[in-house]
Amino acid sequence: MIINAGVLSAIYTNVRALFNKGMETAKPEWPNLATKVTSISSEENYAWLGQFPRLREWLGERQVSSLKAHSYAIKNRKFESTISLKREDIEDDRIGVMGPLFQEMGNAAAAHPDELLFELIRSGFSTPCYDGQYFFDADHPVATKAGVVSVANYQAPTTEPEAKPAWFLLDTTRPLKPFIMQERRPYALKKLTNESDENVFMRDEFLYGVDARLNVGFAFWQQAFASKRELTTANFNALYATMTAQKTDEGRPLGIKPNILLVGSSNREAAFYIAQAERLENGASNPNYGLLDVIVTPHLD
């Protein structure tokens, strides 16, 4: 095949179509767990996370709620993946054979936020959120009429050696989910294929790459509870009850309702037995049947 501008343009059109197909066929989990926020700078500060907005009866003048004095910023990061094609690959018309590679690049781009998100979730036991405490912690300070109290969103093991693979209850039904996927620049395919480009002139290689600027972060810890105890019906019920019992500083129910049980592969069977089995082992009806959805990911193992 003779390489010229027309051939290179046609190849890029084909590569882009394969890349887009890979992105479209991917089924990432992050949209189910995180809210996408468009970023307009190198980082975004989420100081307003210190306040869960609630309504009250309007008696007299409005009561203005000031934002809590918190500071929580998510700094954008850059990511890339690049593939080089040798001139011989194009001359020998091998683009069709390499097509799945470009499709896989699109799939990897669509799934990449999952890698970031599950890495963040795993780090939640040792990484602070907006209130300065670890996201999954036993001592989140909550203001009440009686003063500041500690609230736990972490069901810790009795002793550390007894820790089991972590599992999570999430409420993702609100406009702001428990996690944030902050996008500064979306994933986009680019090329360096002009004969005057250094890589073509010096190395006889044509480059195709994808890059993006984004990051992930924590939102309201009240919507994400974690456990490192064995995933049993008793532990599940206890964590579910604690999560739904949360109240506002005025003593009213916060309205948290878990809708996702998130587990790693090792807890798959236990999770589906607890939340998806219609009958218990003794034949009785399962009171938790259909209570929430189960999401299983190997990223948590």
Backbone as CSV, one residue per row, in Angstrom:
resi,resn,N_x,N_y,N_z,CA_x,CA_y,CA_z,C_x,C_y,C_z
1,MET,0.850,-1.195,0.000,0.000,0.000,0.000,0.884,1.242,0.000
2,ILE,0.588,2.170,-0.885,1.316,3.430,-0.941,0.751,4.370,0.132
3,ILE,1.633,4.897,0.971,1.199,5.755,2.075,1.176,7.207,1.611
4,ASN,0.020,7.824,1.722,-0.125,9.245,1.422,-1.165,9.834,2.367
5,ALA,-1.437,11.111,2.225,-2.356,11.793,3.145,-3.748,11.170,3.110
6,GLY,-4.201,10.781,1.952,-5.530,10.182,1.846,-5.613,8.849,2.570
7,VAL,-4.571,8.032,2.417,-4.545,6.728,3.088,-4.517,6.918,4.602
8,LEU,-3.668,7.847,5.077,-3.566,8.087,6.513,-4.878,8.618,7.082
9,SER,-5.578,9.459,6.330,-6.865,9.969,6.777,-7.896,8.852,6.881
10,ALA,-7.890,7.949,5.886,-8.823,6.819,5.909,-8.515,5.882,7.077
11,ILE,-7.224,5.679,7.347,-6.842,4.819,8.470,-7.313,5.430,9.781
12,TYR,-7.136,6.746,9.935,-7.565,7.395,11.183,-9.076,7.301,11.352
13,THR,-9.819,7.439,10.276,-11.271,7.295,10.347,-11.653,5.898,10.839
14,ASN,-10.950,4.894,10.329,-11.208,3.516,10.740,-10.799,3.288,12.193
15,VAL,-9.641,3.807,12.561,-9.156,3.665,13.942,-10.123,4.330,14.910
16,ARG,-10.587,5.522,14.569,-11.508,6.251,15.436,-12.823,5.499,15.594
17,ALA,-13.306,4.890,14.499,-14.550,4.116,14.570,-14.383,2.914,15.494
18,LEU,-13.242,2.245,15.414,-12.980,1.093,16.285,-12.868,1.541,17.743
19,PHE,-12.185,2.647,17.969,-12.038,3.194,19.319,-13.409,3.529,19.909
20,ASN,-14.238,4.216,19.134,-15.573,4.593,19.611,-16.437,3.365,19.875
21,LYS,-16.296,2.337,19.045,-17.051,1.112,19.266,-16.652,0.476,20.586
22,GLY,-15.354,0.489,20.879,-14.884,-0.053,22.150,-15.427,0.719,23.332
23,MET,-15.506,2.024,23.211,-16.056,2.843,24.307,-17.545,2.573,24.490
24,GLU,-18.252,2.432,23.373,-19.698,2.254,23.443,-20.097,0.887,23.994
25,THR,-19.288,-0.126,23.740,-19.640,-1.476,24.190,-19.193,-1.750,25.623
26,ALA,-18.357,-0.892,26.181,-17.913,-1.079,27.571,-19.083,-0.867,28.526
27,LYS,-19.067,-1.565,29.635,-20.109,-1.440,30.652,-19.480,-1.105,32.007
28,PRO,-18.959,0.107,32.157,-18.324,0.463,33.428,-19.347,0.576,34.557
29,GLU,-18.869,0.413,35.789,-19.738,0.496,36.959,-19.818,1.898,37.537
30,TRP,-18.843,2.764,37.222,-18.787,4.041,37.915,-20.055,4.889,37.784
31,PRO,-20.779,4.872,36.629,-21.998,5.694,36.584,-23.044,5.281,37.622
32,ASN,-22.987,4.018,38.086,-23.932,3.566,39.101,-23.535,4.007,40.505
33,LEU,-22.276,4.416,40.680,-21.756,4.679,42.017,-21.322,6.122,42.246
34,ALA,-21.012,6.841,41.171,-20.452,8.182,41.306,-21.220,9.184,40.464
35,THR,-21.221,10.421,40.920,-21.826,11.524,40.176,-20.745,12.212,39.347
36,LYS,-21.023,12.420,38.076,-20.065,13.095,37.199,-20.176,14.600,37.385
37,VAL,-19.037,15.234,37.657,-18.972,16.681,37.832,-17.970,17.231,36.832
38,THR,-18.368,18.263,36.093,-17.472,18.888,35.122,-16.562,19.882,35.833
39,SER,-15.270,19.720,35.649,-14.281,20.597,36.280,-13.889,21.711,35.317
40,ILE,-13.577,22.889,35.863,-13.191,24.027,35.026,-11.814,24.563,35.387
41,SER,-11.093,23.864,36.276,-9.757,24.309,36.655,-8.910,23.095,37.023
42,SER,-7.715,23.345,37.542,-6.820,22.251,37.875,-7.334,21.420,39.040
43,GLU,-8.148,22.021,39.902,-8.773,21.306,41.004,-10.060,22.000,41.398
44,GLU,-10.927,21.251,42.064,-12.201,21.807,42.514,-12.322,21.588,44.016
45,ASN,-12.799,22.635,44.708,-12.971,22.563,46.153,-14.439,22.329,46.477
46,TYR,-14.710,21.325,47.302,-16.079,20.948,47.649,-16.370,21.285,49.107
47,ALA,-16.182,22.561,49.464,-16.403,22.994,50.846,-17.838,22.748,51.293
48,TRP,-18.788,22.783,50.351,-20.207,22.635,50.684,-20.577,21.230,51.110
49,LEU,-19.641,20.279,51.015,-19.959,18.911,51.421,-20.254,18.805,52.917
50,GLY,-19.907,19.833,53.683,-20.161,19.772,55.114,-21.619,19.932,55.496
51,GLN,-22.481,20.099,54.523,-23.892,20.356,54.850,-24.818,19.486,54.012
52,PHE,-25.677,18.741,54.693,-26.698,17.932,54.032,-27.967,18.776,53.988
53,PRO,-28.404,19.286,52.834,-29.534,20.220,52.792,-30.861,19.564,53.181
54,ARG,-31.566,20.174,54.117,-32.877,19.703,54.549,-33.824,20.904,54.649
55,LEU,-35.114,20.652,54.541,-36.110,21.715,54.663,-36.720,21.735,56.058
56,ARG,-37.202,22.897,56.456,-37.873,23.076,57.740,-39.126,23.897,57.511
57,GLU,-40.041,23.843,58.478,-41.234,24.676,58.385,-40.842,26.142,58.521
58,TRP,-41.400,26.980,57.630,-41.051,28.405,57.614,-41.924,29.128,58.636
59,LEU,-41.355,29.433,59.767,-42.019,30.189,60.828,-41.178,31.419,61.117
60,GLY,-41.744,32.611,60.929,-40.962,33.830,61.097,-40.015,34.010,59.922
61,GLU,-38.807,34.464,60.227,-37.828,34.693,59.168,-37.141,33.393,58.765
62,ARG,-36.557,33.408,57.568,-35.750,32.283,57.132,-34.571,32.078,58.087
63,GLN,-34.188,30.846,58.247,-32.985,30.528,59.002,-31.907,30.132,58.007
64,VAL,-30.894,30.964,57.891,-29.843,30.748,56.915,-28.819,29.778,57.488
65,SER,-28.556,28.718,56.741,-27.555,27.736,57.154,-26.239,28.052,56.459
66,SER,-25.238,28.405,57.222,-23.932,28.699,56.653,-23.197,27.395,56.362
67,LEU,-22.404,27.425,55.300,-21.612,26.247,54.972,-20.615,25.984,56.090
68,LYS,-20.476,24.711,56.447,-19.506,24.341,57.471,-18.091,24.685,56.994
69,ALA,-17.219,24.920,57.940,-15.840,25.319,57.628,-14.993,24.106,57.267
70,HIS,-15.323,23.503,56.130,-14.559,22.364,55.653,-13.851,22.742,54.359
71,SER,-12.830,21.999,54.037,-12.131,22.186,52.775,-11.756,20.815,52.236
72,TYR,-12.294,20.495,51.085,-11.995,19.202,50.468,-11.869,19.433,48.978
73,ALA,-10.673,19.235,48.445,-10.404,19.508,47.041,-10.056,18.226,46.318
74,ILE,-10.479,18.147,45.067,-10.108,17.037,44.185,-9.264,17.628,43.063
75,LYS,-8.005,17.212,43.013,-7.075,17.717,42.009,-7.084,16.808,40.795
76,ASN,-7.218,17.400,39.621,-7.264,16.612,38.392,-5.906,15.979,38.079
77,ARG,-5.954,14.807,37.475,-4.756,14.075,37.061,-4.836,13.796,35.559
78,LYS,-3.674,13.603,34.935,-3.621,13.307,33.499,-3.307,11.823,33.293
79,PHE,-3.957,11.247,32.282,-3.746,9.843,31.941,-3.649,9.713,30.419
80,GLU,-2.885,8.720,29.973,-2.734,8.514,28.536,-2.434,7.055,28.228
81,SER,-2.674,6.685,26.967,-2.286,5.385,26.421,-2.016,5.598,24.935
82,THR,-0.865,5.098,24.459,-0.441,5.372,23.090,-0.022,4.086,22.386
83,ILE,-0.399,3.963,21.122,-0.036,2.827,20.280,0.748,3.344,19.081
84,SER,1.827,2.653,18.742,2.604,3.035,17.555,2.416,1.993,16.458
85,LEU,2.264,2.481,15.239,2.198,1.617,14.057,3.433,1.861,13.210
86,LYS,4.149,0.825,12.902,5.306,0.965,12.026,4.841,1.172,10.581
87,ARG,5.665,1.850,9.830,5.319,2.099,8.428,5.039,0.778,7.710
88,GLU,5.811,-0.251,8.072,5.618,-1.546,7.430,4.226,-2.112,7.682
89,ASP,3.663,-1.833,8.887,2.323,-2.330,9.201,1.285,-1.735,8.252
90,ILE,1.497,-0.460,7.896,0.552,0.195,6.993,0.812,-0.247,5.550
91,GLU,2.082,-0.300,5.174,2.414,-0.720,3.808,1.920,-2.143,3.519
92,ASP,1.990,-3.005,4.548,1.566,-4.398,4.375,0.087,-4.605,4.682
93,ASP,-0.634,-3.465,4.886,-2.083,-3.502,5.080,-2.490,-4.404,6.257
94,ARG,-1.849,-4.179,7.409,-2.127,-4.981,8.599,-3.098,-4.289,9.567
95,ILE,-3.681,-3.187,9.139,-4.574,-2.439,10.033,-5.775,-3.282,10.445
96,GLY,-6.307,-4.063,9.526,-7.456,-4.897,9.857,-7.146,-5.901,10.950
97,VAL,-5.933,-6.472,10.885,-5.523,-7.444,11.896,-5.388,-6.779,13.261
98,MET,-4.961,-5.526,13.277,-4.729,-4.810,14.530,-5.978,-4.088,15.024
99,GLY,-7.083,-4.213,14.288,-8.317,-3.530,14.672,-8.746,-3.766,16.107
100,PRO,-8.745,-5.027,16.588,-9.171,-5.272,17.975,-8.350,-4.505,19.001
101,LEU,-7.099,-4.187,18.662,-6.259,-3.434,19.587,-6.813,-2.037,19.815
102,PHE,-7.274,-1.398,18.738,-7.834,-0.050,18.868,-9.201,-0.096,19.558
103,GLN,-9.943,-1.154,19.313,-11.223,-1.305,20.001,-11.000,-1.506,21.503
104,GLU,-9.958,-2.265,21.832,-9.625,-2.478,23.241,-9.169,-1.172,23.897
105,MET,-8.516,-0.321,23.131,-8.111,0.982,23.662,-9.332,1.802,24.065
106,GLY,-10.373,1.760,23.227,-11.611,2.474,23.577,-12.285,1.860,24.785
107,ASN,-12.289,0.548,24.861,-12.877,-0.129,26.019,-12.127,0.233,27.292
108,ALA,-10.784,0.270,27.198,-9.966,0.606,28.362,-10.216,2.037,28.823
109,ALA,-10.419,2.948,27.873,-10.690,4.336,28.223,-12.023,4.466,28.959
110,ALA,-13.041,3.752,28.479,-14.356,3.824,29.121,-14.331,3.218,30.517
111,ALA,-13.512,2.175,30.692,-13.466,1.479,31.984,-12.453,2.085,32.943
112,HIS,-11.608,2.984,32.463,-10.549,3.532,33.312,-11.070,4.205,34.584
113,PRO,-12.179,4.984,34.536,-12.675,5.565,35.788,-13.015,4.516,36.841
114,ASP,-13.396,3.302,36.417,-13.642,2.230,37.386,-12.380,1.929,38.190
115,GLU,-11.246,1.864,37.499,-9.986,1.588,38.191,-9.712,2.656,39.244
116,LEU,-9.919,3.929,38.866,-9.690,5.019,39.810,-10.675,4.967,40.973
117,LEU,-11.944,4.692,40.657,-12.974,4.708,41.690,-12.774,3.590,42.705
118,PHE,-12.516,2.379,42.240,-12.367,1.273,43.183,-11.064,1.385,43.970
119,GLU,-10.055,1.996,43.370,-8.841,2.301,44.130,-9.168,3.282,45.253
120,LEU,-10.012,4.281,44.951,-10.433,5.249,45.961,-11.227,4.567,47.068
121,ILE,-12.166,3.699,46.697,-12.987,3.025,47.698,-12.118,2.166,48.615
122,ARG,-11.170,1.440,48.039,-10.274,0.624,48.860,-9.464,1.483,49.831
123,SER,-9.141,2.715,49.404,-8.344,3.602,50.254,-9.179,4.334,51.293
124,GLY,-10.503,4.163,51.254,-11.385,4.936,52.127,-11.194,4.674,53.609
125,PHE,-10.524,3.572,53.965,-10.271,3.264,55.369,-9.048,4.014,55.913
126,SER,-8.305,4.674,55.021,-7.104,5.380,55.456,-6.929,6.734,54.776
127,THR,-7.972,7.210,54.071,-7.906,8.488,53.359,-9.000,9.417,53.869
128,PRO,-8.657,10.649,54.278,-9.664,11.565,54.823,-10.654,12.050,53.772
129,CYS,-11.844,12.397,54.245,-12.853,13.046,53.399,-13.027,14.480,53.897
130,TYR,-14.152,15.122,53.605,-14.298,16.554,53.856,-14.222,16.943,55.330
131,ASP,-14.583,16.035,56.262,-14.570,16.399,57.681,-13.247,16.091,58.370
132,GLY,-12.243,15.669,57.579,-10.935,15.383,58.147,-10.774,13.972,58.658
133,GLN,-11.869,13.228,58.778,-11.806,11.835,59.202,-11.652,10.942,57.974
134,TYR,-11.185,9.711,58.203,-11.174,8.759,57.106,-12.605,8.610,56.589
135,PHE,-12.737,8.381,55.272,-14.088,8.292,54.706,-14.895,7.200,55.397
136,PHE,-14.297,6.017,55.585,-14.929,4.951,56.375,-14.295,4.990,57.763
137,ASP,-15.057,5.471,58.742,-14.464,5.768,60.045,-15.484,5.547,61.157
138,ALA,-14.977,5.414,62.370,-15.851,5.230,63.542,-16.124,6.532,64.262
139,ASP,-15.536,7.645,63.802,-15.622,8.893,64.574,-15.905,10.106,63.704
140,HIS,-16.914,10.041,62.861,-17.308,11.236,62.126,-18.035,12.193,63.075
141,PRO,-17.551,13.431,63.216,-18.230,14.379,64.117,-19.514,14.921,63.485
142,VAL,-20.613,14.792,64.215,-21.913,15.271,63.736,-22.513,16.186,64.798
143,ALA,-22.898,17.394,64.393,-23.487,18.356,65.327,-24.953,18.024,65.564
144,THR,-25.354,18.005,66.817,-26.749,17.818,67.202,-27.119,18.893,68.218
145,LYS,-28.372,18.958,68.562,-28.800,19.928,69.571,-28.135,19.674,70.910
146,ALA,-27.772,18.430,71.144,-27.126,18.067,72.405,-25.610,18.237,72.355
147,GLY,-25.081,18.648,71.201,-23.643,18.791,71.051,-23.122,17.908,69.935
148,VAL,-21.827,17.867,69.793,-21.196,17.066,68.741,-21.070,15.621,69.203
149,VAL,-21.527,14.702,68.361,-21.430,13.278,68.663,-20.639,12.600,67.552
150,SER,-20.111,11.409,67.843,-19.378,10.627,66.859,-20.307,9.610,66.219
151,VAL,-20.263,9.549,64.886,-21.079,8.598,64.140,-20.151,7.729,63.299
152,ALA,-20.408,6.440,63.317,-19.571,5.497,62.565,-20.268,5.071,61.278
153,ASN,-19.503,5.025,60.191,-20.008,4.406,58.959,-19.112,3.219,58.589
154,TYR,-18.504,2.641,59.621,-17.578,1.524,59.436,-17.839,0.461,60.499
155,GLN,-18.174,-0.724,60.043,-18.376,-1.875,60.920,-17.032,-2.616,60.988
156,ALA,-16.253,-2.255,61.986,-14.894,-2.775,62.085,-14.884,-4.212,62.597
157,PRO,-13.857,-4.971,62.231,-13.727,-6.328,62.782,-13.432,-6.265,64.267
158,THR,-13.733,-7.330,64.985,-13.475,-7.362,66.428,-12.000,-7.143,66.708
159,THR,-11.138,-7.802,65.950,-9.696,-7.586,66.001,-9.179,-7.558,64.575
160,GLU,-8.101,-6.823,64.336,-7.603,-6.637,62.973,-7.263,-7.957,62.271
161,PRO,-6.659,-8.934,62.972,-6.395,-10.206,62.271,-7.654,-10.908,61.772
162,GLU,-8.808,-10.528,62.335,-10.059,-11.159,61.932,-10.753,-10.414,60.795
163,ALA,-10.084,-9.406,60.251,-10.701,-8.619,59.171,-10.988,-9.501,57.961
164,LYS,-12.180,-9.328,57.399,-12.623,-10.055,56.213,-12.598,-9.110,55.009
165,PRO,-12.722,-9.632,53.794,-12.801,-8.744,52.622,-13.928,-7.730,52.782
166,ALA,-13.615,-6.490,52.507,-14.578,-5.413,52.735,-15.791,-5.518,51.816
167,TRP,-16.957,-5.128,52.351,-18.171,-4.999,51.556,-18.859,-3.702,51.957
168,PHE,-19.738,-3.194,51.098,-20.221,-1.829,51.243,-21.721,-1.729,50.965
169,LEU,-22.381,-0.882,51.740,-23.767,-0.497,51.476,-23.755,0.944,50.991
170,LEU,-24.417,1.208,49.862,-24.392,2.532,49.250,-25.803,3.013,48.950
171,ASP,-26.014,4.308,49.164,-27.244,4.961,48.719,-26.872,5.852,47.544
172,THR,-27.235,5.413,46.340,-26.902,6.174,45.126,-28.143,6.778,44.492
173,THR,-29.221,6.923,45.271,-30.484,7.383,44.727,-30.584,8.902,44.660
174,ARG,-29.656,9.600,45.290,-29.729,11.061,45.356,-28.953,11.691,44.193
175,PRO,-29.204,12.984,43.923,-28.481,13.646,42.835,-26.967,13.563,42.995
176,LEU,-26.490,13.647,44.248,-25.069,13.472,44.517,-24.871,12.093,45.128
177,LYS,-24.196,11.225,44.390,-23.915,9.876,44.864,-22.763,9.922,45.876
178,PRO,-22.411,8.799,46.501,-21.370,8.824,47.536,-19.981,9.197,47.014
179,PHE,-19.782,9.092,45.689,-18.472,9.376,45.116,-18.626,10.340,43.939
180,ILE,-17.531,11.028,43.636,-17.522,12.033,42.571,-16.540,11.606,41.484
181,MET,-16.977,11.643,40.227,-16.083,11.460,39.090,-15.942,12.832,38.445
182,GLN,-14.810,13.459,38.692,-14.573,14.831,38.252,-13.829,14.830,36.923
183,GLU,-14.466,15.381,35.892,-13.895,15.359,34.545,-13.499,16.752,34.098
184,ARG,-12.213,16.935,33.864,-11.708,18.206,33.332,-11.643,18.167,31.810
185,ARG,-11.137,17.056,31.257,-11.068,16.856,29.813,-11.403,15.405,29.517
186,PRO,-12.414,15.142,28.709,-12.834,13.754,28.474,-11.813,12.975,27.655
187,TYR,-11.953,11.668,27.679,-11.082,10.789,26.898,-11.266,11.089,25.410
188,ALA,-10.152,11.294,24.728,-10.206,11.630,23.305,-9.043,10.977,22.576
189,LEU,-9.313,10.539,21.345,-8.294,9.904,20.515,-7.552,10.971,19.705
190,LYS,-6.216,10.868,19.667,-5.396,11.817,18.925,-4.389,11.051,18.078
191,LYS,-3.694,11.779,17.171,-2.763,11.106,16.262,-1.568,11.998,15.964
192,LEU,-0.459,11.349,15.645,0.729,12.004,15.100,1.138,11.188,13.886
193,THR,0.648,11.609,12.721,0.846,10.795,11.507,1.371,11.595,10.314
194,ASN,1.666,12.885,10.514,2.206,13.668,9.401,3.655,13.261,9.130
195,GLU,4.029,13.274,7.872,5.396,12.905,7.517,6.413,13.819,8.200
196,SER,6.021,15.034,8.555,6.928,15.979,9.199,7.008,15.791,10.709
197,ASP,6.125,14.961,11.291,6.184,14.711,12.737,7.463,13.958,13.066
198,GLU,8.085,14.298,14.197,9.376,13.725,14.553,9.345,12.202,14.627
199,ASN,8.261,11.657,15.203,8.195,10.200,15.349,8.166,9.495,13.989
200,VAL,7.537,10.137,12.987,7.482,9.544,11.645,8.836,9.674,10.957
201,PHE,9.434,10.861,11.064,10.701,11.110,10.372,11.853,10.316,10.981
202,MET,11.918,10.270,12.336,13.062,9.655,13.001,12.902,8.144,13.179
203,ARG,11.683,7.682,13.445,11.507,6.275,13.799,10.572,5.521,12.858
204,ASP,10.034,6.220,11.864,9.132,5.571,10.911,7.931,4.944,11.616
205,GLU,7.394,5.669,12.616,6.255,5.183,13.390,5.127,6.204,13.357
206,PHE,3.916,5.716,13.275,2.719,6.559,13.319,2.037,6.310,14.662
207,LEU,1.766,7.388,15.405,1.269,7.265,16.771,-0.217,7.591,16.870
208,TYR,-0.912,6.766,17.644,-2.327,6.987,17.963,-2.475,6.842,19.478
209,GLY,-3.082,7.833,20.098,-3.169,7.787,21.556,-4.449,8.393,22.094
210,VAL,-4.763,8.029,23.321,-5.918,8.581,24.027,-5.409,9.221,25.311
211,ASP,-6.004,10.337,25.689,-5.637,10.966,26.958,-6.843,11.661,27.549
212,ALA,-6.738,11.988,28.831,-7.833,12.642,29.550,-7.287,13.275,30.820
213,ARG,-8.039,14.232,31.355,-7.740,14.818,32.675,-8.985,14.632,33.544
214,LEU,-8.805,13.994,34.664,-9.933,13.722,35.566,-9.398,13.231,36.893
215,ASN,-10.298,13.011,37.818,-9.969,12.346,39.080,-11.271,11.966,39.759
216,VAL,-11.161,11.214,40.816,-12.322,10.803,41.595,-12.130,11.250,43.045
217,GLY,-13.236,11.335,43.775,-13.150,11.753,45.170,-14.385,11.343,45.946
218,PHE,-14.344,11.631,47.235,-15.436,11.270,48.128,-16.486,12.377,48.183
219,ALA,-17.740,11.986,48.333,-18.819,12.944,48.573,-19.306,12.744,50.012
220,PHE,-20.613,12.516,50.229,-21.144,12.370,51.582,-20.877,10.964,52.133
221,TRP,-20.147,10.885,53.246,-19.892,9.579,53.867,-21.173,8.953,54.386
222,GLN,-22.188,9.782,54.660,-23.458,9.266,55.180,-24.140,8.300,54.209
223,GLN,-23.730,8.342,52.934,-24.346,7.488,51.915,-23.521,6.247,51.600
224,ALA,-22.453,6.022,52.353,-21.585,4.868,52.097,-21.119,4.279,53.420
225,PHE,-21.569,3.067,53.712,-21.151,2.368,54.924,-20.356,1.129,54.512
226,ALA,-19.334,0.808,55.305,-18.441,-0.307,54.978,-18.332,-1.266,56.146
227,SER,-17.996,-2.490,55.821,-17.776,-3.513,56.842,-16.585,-4.374,56.463
228,LYS,-15.810,-4.758,57.475,-14.753,-5.747,57.293,-15.022,-6.971,58.167
229,ARG,-16.297,-7.137,58.519,-16.717,-8.368,59.168,-17.236,-9.335,58.101
230,GLU,-17.428,-10.547,58.488,-17.945,-11.532,57.546,-19.307,-11.090,57.025
231,LEU,-19.535,-11.280,55.737,-20.823,-10.892,55.153,-21.855,-11.955,55.492
232,THR,-22.530,-11.741,56.621,-23.602,-12.616,57.068,-24.889,-11.814,57.127
233,THR,-25.997,-12.509,57.227,-27.282,-11.814,57.317,-27.321,-10.920,58.544
234,ALA,-26.776,-11.397,59.681,-26.787,-10.615,60.912,-25.962,-9.337,60.763
235,ASN,-24.765,-9.439,60.210,-23.926,-8.251,60.026,-24.522,-7.305,58.999
236,PHE,-25.107,-7.860,57.940,-25.771,-7.034,56.932,-26.925,-6.258,57.560
237,ASN,-27.785,-6.946,58.315,-28.940,-6.287,58.931,-28.502,-5.203,59.902
238,ALA,-27.429,-5.464,60.660,-26.954,-4.482,61.629,-26.445,-3.227,60.930
239,LEU,-25.657,-3.411,59.858,-25.122,-2.254,59.142,-26.231,-1.498,58.423
240,TYR,-27.173,-2.227,57.846,-28.308,-1.593,57.157,-29.121,-0.745,58.142
241,ALA,-29.371,-1.291,59.329,-30.157,-0.572,60.334,-29.429,0.685,60.800
242,THR,-28.129,0.594,60.999,-27.347,1.759,61.429,-27.354,2.846,60.366
243,MET,-27.229,2.446,59.127,-27.180,3.412,58.029,-28.509,4.140,57.859
244,THR,-29.605,3.408,57.937,-30.927,4.026,57.729,-31.402,4.806,58.953
245,ALA,-30.765,4.605,60.102,-31.198,5.282,61.332,-30.583,6.668,61.494
246,GLN,-29.750,7.093,60.567,-29.094,8.402,60.699,-30.135,9.530,60.738
247,LYS,-29.800,10.549,61.534,-30.718,11.675,61.716,-30.015,12.995,61.428
248,THR,-30.811,14.022,61.175,-30.286,15.371,60.997,-29.931,15.945,62.360
249,ASP,-29.320,17.133,62.366,-28.977,17.756,63.644,-30.221,18.165,64.422
250,GLU,-31.388,18.148,63.753,-32.648,18.449,64.440,-33.344,17.181,64.911
251,GLY,-32.734,16.023,64.678,-33.300,14.772,65.162,-34.277,14.115,64.218
252,ARG,-34.385,14.618,62.985,-35.279,14.003,62.010,-34.526,12.981,61.172
253,PRO,-35.204,11.961,60.651,-34.525,10.963,59.812,-33.853,11.625,58.611
254,LEU,-32.640,11.197,58.321,-31.903,11.759,57.197,-32.435,11.225,55.874
255,GLY,-33.134,10.115,55.920,-33.742,9.570,54.710,-32.799,8.740,53.870
256,ILE,-31.726,8.238,54.478,-30.789,7.394,53.747,-31.402,6.013,53.555
257,LYS,-31.351,5.516,52.320,-31.893,4.198,52.016,-30.939,3.474,51.075
258,PRO,-30.124,2.552,51.600,-29.176,1.837,50.739,-29.884,1.113,49.598
259,ASN,-29.310,1.224,48.409,-29.884,0.531,47.255,-28.878,-0.358,46.534
260,ILE,-27.622,-0.358,47.020,-26.580,-1.180,46.403,-25.753,-1.864,47.483
261,LEU,-25.547,-3.161,47.302,-24.589,-3.926,48.104,-23.398,-4.185,47.175
262,LEU,-22.269,-3.552,47.482,-21.079,-3.638,46.652,-20.080,-4.598,47.287
263,VAL,-19.661,-5.602,46.532,-18.767,-6.628,47.069,-17.710,-7.007,46.048
264,GLY,-16.641,-7.641,46.557,-15.648,-8.256,45.690,-16.092,-9.658,45.312
265,SER,-15.330,-10.307,44.456,-15.701,-11.640,43.968,-15.816,-12.659,45.088
266,SER,-15.000,-12.519,46.121,-15.007,-13.498,47.208,-16.306,-13.468,48.012
267,ASN,-17.036,-12.359,47.937,-18.307,-12.239,48.665,-19.521,-12.361,47.751
268,ARG,-19.296,-12.761,46.512,-20.401,-12.808,45.544,-21.534,-13.715,46.019
269,GLU,-21.209,-14.944,46.390,-22.247,-15.897,46.767,-23.017,-15.432,47.998
270,ALA,-22.297,-14.950,48.992,-22.955,-14.482,50.216,-23.862,-13.295,49.926
271,ALA,-23.405,-12.376,49.062,-24.191,-11.184,48.746,-25.499,-11.544,48.063
272,PHE,-25.438,-12.428,47.076,-26.654,-12.794,46.365,-27.591,-13.617,47.254
273,TYR,-27.025,-14.410,48.153,-27.873,-15.175,49.065,-28.627,-14.239,49.999
274,ILE,-27.960,-13.194,50.484,-28.584,-12.258,51.430,-29.629,-11.371,50.752
275,ALA,-29.306,-10.841,49.566,-30.157,-9.807,48.973,-30.969,-10.246,47.764
276,GLN,-30.644,-11.392,47.161,-31.326,-11.780,45.936,-32.033,-13.130,46.011
277,ALA,-31.727,-13.924,47.033,-32.390,-15.222,47.154,-33.824,-15.035,47.642
278,GLU,-34.747,-15.667,46.956,-36.155,-15.533,47.332,-36.481,-16.318,48.597
279,ARG,-35.755,-17.423,48.824,-35.999,-18.273,49.989,-34.720,-18.481,50.780
280,LEU,-34.846,-18.638,52.089,-33.725,-18.977,52.938,-33.493,-20.482,52.894
281,GLU,-32.429,-20.953,53.528,-32.102,-22.373,53.499,-33.207,-23.230,54.112
282,ASN,-33.919,-22.660,55.098,-34.995,-23.421,55.749,-36.318,-23.347,54.993
283,GLY,-36.306,-22.689,53.831,-37.509,-22.588,53.020,-38.366,-21.378,53.305
284,ALA,-38.045,-20.640,54.360,-38.824,-19.446,54.698,-38.519,-18.323,53.710
285,SER,-39.443,-17.370,53.608,-39.230,-16.221,52.727,-38.069,-15.369,53.240
286,ASN,-37.284,-14.855,52.319,-36.156,-13.987,52.672,-36.656,-12.551,52.795
287,PRO,-36.629,-11.962,53.998,-37.133,-10.592,54.163,-36.296,-9.552,53.434
288,ASN,-35.067,-9.911,53.043,-34.202,-8.966,52.328,-34.261,-9.150,50.812
289,TYR,-35.110,-10.056,50.352,-35.186,-10.345,48.920,-35.600,-9.089,48.141
290,GLY,-34.765,-8.701,47.172,-35.067,-7.536,46.339,-34.898,-6.211,47.036
291,LEU,-34.306,-6.226,48.246,-34.158,-4.979,49.004,-33.221,-4.016,48.298
292,LEU,-32.187,-4.553,47.663,-31.226,-3.712,46.950,-30.539,-4.524,45.850
293,ASP,-29.814,-3.833,45.006,-29.071,-4.481,43.937,-27.694,-4.902,44.441
294,VAL,-27.156,-5.931,43.825,-25.814,-6.402,44.160,-24.886,-6.099,42.990
295,ILE,-23.756,-5.464,43.275,-22.710,-5.228,42.279,-21.460,-5.955,42.746
296,VAL,-20.943,-6.808,41.870,-19.736,-7.583,42.167,-18.614,-7.102,41.267
297,THR,-17.461,-6.824,41.858,-16.323,-6.378,41.058,-15.035,-7.018,41.561
298,PRO,-14.182,-7.477,40.659,-12.886,-8.028,41.083,-11.938,-6.962,41.590
299,HIS,-12.266,-5.695,41.362,-11.397,-4.605,41.808,-11.325,-4.494,43.328
300,LEU,-12.234,-5.161,44.039,-12.243,-5.069,45.499,-11.595,-6.274,46.165
301,ASP,-11.083,-7.213,45.386,-10.426,-8.400,45.954,-8.919,-8.160,46.094
